[in-house]
Amino acid sequence: MRTTIDVVLPCLDEAAALPAVLNGLPPGYRAIVVDNGSTDGSPRIAVEHGARVVHEPRRGYGAAVHTGLLTADAELVCVLDADGSFDPAELPRLVATVLDGRADLAVGRRRPVSADAWPWHARTGNALVAALLRRRGVPVYDISPIRVAHRAALLGLGVDDRAFGYPLELLLRAAQAGWRIVELDVAYAPRAAGTRSKVSGSVRGTVRAARDFAGVLRADAGGDGR
């Protein structure tokens, strides 16, 4: 019997990427596009390509992901960027590690397919934060936006961050809860033409994400983590 899986796609002005991303989802994977204030018609395009669309007025990656988790009703949930940088065909490999009991949380380790897929400033910042996580016992080399876990368990972690720090806090809380975290290589391509990254697309965006990451790490060091 095929397992139905919900795929949460945070979305802010991703109209140019959505058709290929949504059409590329494997059978049995249901798209939940969480619109975070798009002005380019993304919600309409998402509906036209079969996605369920919900709106999250509070800006922030974590806010959009959390709303998607609350909307989902499948036992297993994937989170995937809607910008075309990931091939949705990668998801079943991650899902399999959770379904067969090897992992409680499966995450992707981005492997750029070209030099322009992941700008140096974003790649360097990501590597530094991942190194700090490994020192705290979190076995990852990437703070990746592609992941799979059981929906109820994800919500049970109580991740508070509603901005760019969400994936970092999730990894910290999962490790502190004793979750088995498995990281698999996934191809990472340039974003679809006509879209722009809110993080790696500019030094300013990367600095903003670094600020959010630093806040999460400070809170964890101060004993706010679980």
C-alpha positions in Angstrom: 0.0 0.0 0.0 1.4 3.4 -1.0 2.1 5.9 1.8 0.7 9.4 1.2 3.2 12.0 2.1 2.7 15.8 2.4 5.4 18.1 1.0 5.5 21.6 2.6 6.9 24.2 0.2 7.5 27.7 1.8 6.9 30.2 -1.0 7.7 33.8 -1.5 7.7 34.9 -5.2 8.5 31.6 -6.7 6.1 31.7 -9.7 8.8 30.9 -12.2 9.9 27.8 -10.4 6.6 26.3 -9.2 5.4 24.5 -12.3 8.5 22.4 -12.6 8.8 21.7 -8.9 5.1 20.7 -8.5 5.0 18.6 -11.7 8.2 16.9 -10.5 6.7 15.5 -7.3 6.6 11.7 -7.3 3.1 10.0 -7.1 1.7 10.0 -3.7 3.4 13.2 -2.6 0.9 16.0 -2.0 2.1 19.6 -2.3 1.2 22.2 0.4 2.4 25.6 -0.8 2.6 28.1 2.0 2.5 31.5 0.5 4.4 34.0 2.6 3.3 37.2 0.9 4.1 36.7 -2.8 3.3 39.4 -5.3 4.1 37.5 -8.5 1.0 35.3 -8.7 2.6 32.3 -7.0 -0.6 31.1 -5.2 -2.6 31.1 -8.5 0.1 29.1 -10.3 0.4 26.7 -7.4 -3.4 26.0 -7.5 -3.2 25.5 -11.3 -0.6 22.8 -10.8 -2.6 20.9 -8.2 -1.2 22.2 -4.9 -3.1 23.1 -1.8 -2.3 26.7 -1.0 -2.4 28.2 2.5 -1.3 31.8 3.4 1.0 32.8 6.2 1.0 36.6 6.6 3.9 36.6 9.1 7.1 36.8 7.1 9.7 34.3 7.8 10.9 30.8 6.7 10.1 29.3 10.0 6.6 30.8 10.1 5.8 29.3 6.7 7.2 25.9 7.5 5.3 25.8 10.8 2.0 26.7 9.1 2.6 24.0 6.6 3.1 21.4 9.3 -0.1 22.5 11.0 -1.9 22.2 7.7 -0.6 18.8 6.7 -2.4 15.7 7.8 -0.1 12.9 6.5 2.0 11.0 9.0 5.2 11.7 7.1 6.0 15.3 6.0 8.8 16.6 3.7 10.0 20.1 3.6 11.3 21.3 0.2 12.3 24.7 -1.2 10.0 25.9 -4.0 12.7 27.6 -6.0 13.8 24.8 -8.2 17.2 24.2 -6.6 16.2 20.7 -5.5 14.9 17.9 -7.7 11.7 16.5 -6.0 12.8 13.1 -7.2 15.4 13.2 -4.4 12.6 12.9 -1.7 11.9 9.2 -1.9 15.5 8.4 -0.8 15.1 10.6 2.2 11.6 9.2 3.0 12.9 5.6 2.8 15.4 6.2 5.6 12.5 7.2 7.9 10.0 4.6 6.7 12.5 1.7 7.3 13.5 2.9 10.7 17.0 4.0 10.0 16.3 7.7 10.9 13.9 9.8 12.8 15.0 12.8 10.7 16.4 12.6 7.2 18.1 15.7 5.8 19.9 16.5 2.6 23.5 17.5 2.3 23.7 19.9 -0.6 26.1 18.9 -3.4 26.2 21.8 -5.9 26.0 20.8 -9.6 27.7 24.0 -10.7 29.8 26.8 -9.3 27.0 29.2 -9.4 24.5 27.0 -7.5 25.7 28.0 -4.1 27.5 31.3 -3.6 30.7 31.3 -1.6 29.4 33.5 1.2 26.4 31.3 1.8 28.4 28.1 1.5 31.1 29.3 3.9 28.6 30.5 6.5 26.8 27.2 6.3 30.0 25.2 6.8 30.9 27.2 9.9 27.5 26.7 11.6 27.5 23.0 10.7 30.9 22.7 12.3 29.5 24.2 15.5 26.6 21.8 15.4 29.0 18.8 15.2 30.8 20.0 18.3 27.4 19.8 20.0 26.8 16.3 18.8 24.6 17.0 15.8 26.0 14.8 13.0 25.5 17.1 10.0 27.6 19.0 7.5 24.8 21.2 6.1 21.9 23.3 7.5 19.7 22.1 4.7 16.2 23.2 3.7 15.2 19.7 2.5 14.1 17.2 5.2 11.7 14.4 6.1 10.2 13.3 9.5 7.0 12.3 11.1 4.7 15.3 11.4 3.6 14.7 15.0 7.1 14.3 16.2 8.2 17.5 14.4 5.5 19.5 16.1 6.3 17.8 19.4 9.9 19.3 19.3 8.4 22.7 19.9 10.6 24.6 17.6 10.1 28.3 18.4 12.0 30.2 15.7 9.9 31.6 12.9 12.7 33.1 10.8 15.8 31.7 9.2 16.9 30.1 12.4 14.2 27.4 12.2 16.2 24.6 10.6 19.1 25.1 13.0 16.8 25.0 16.0 15.1 21.9 14.6 18.5 20.1 14.3 19.5 21.1 17.8 16.2 20.0 19.4 16.1 16.8 17.4 19.6 15.9 18.6 18.8 16.8 22.2 15.7 14.6 22.0 17.9 11.6 21.0 16.6 11.5 17.4 18.6 9.5 14.8 19.6 12.1 12.2 20.7 10.8 8.8 22.2 13.1 6.2 22.2 12.0 2.5 23.8 13.8 -0.4 21.4 15.6 -2.7 22.0 17.5 -5.9 21.8 21.3 -5.5 21.2 23.3 -8.7 20.9 27.0 -9.4 17.5 28.5 -8.6 15.0 28.7 -11.5 15.5 31.8 -13.6 13.2 34.6 -12.5 13.5 33.8 -8.8 15.9 35.1 -6.1 17.1 33.6 -2.9 16.2 35.3 0.3 19.4 34.0 1.9 22.2 33.1 -0.5 21.1 35.5 -3.2 22.9 38.4 -1.5 25.5 39.0 1.2 22.8 40.9 3.1 20.5 37.9 3.1 23.3 35.7 4.3 24.1 38.1 7.1 20.4 38.1 8.1 20.4 34.3 8.2 23.7 34.3 10.2 22.1 36.7 12.7 19.1 34.3 13.2 21.5 31.3 13.5 23.5 33.1 16.1 20.4 33.9 18.1 19.5 30.2 18.1 23.0 29.1 19.2 23.1 31.7 22.0 19.7 30.5 23.3 20.9 26.9 23.2 24.1 27.7 25.0 22.1 29.6 27.6 20.1 26.5 28.4 16.9 27.3 26.4 17.3 24.2 24.2 15.8 20.9 25.2 
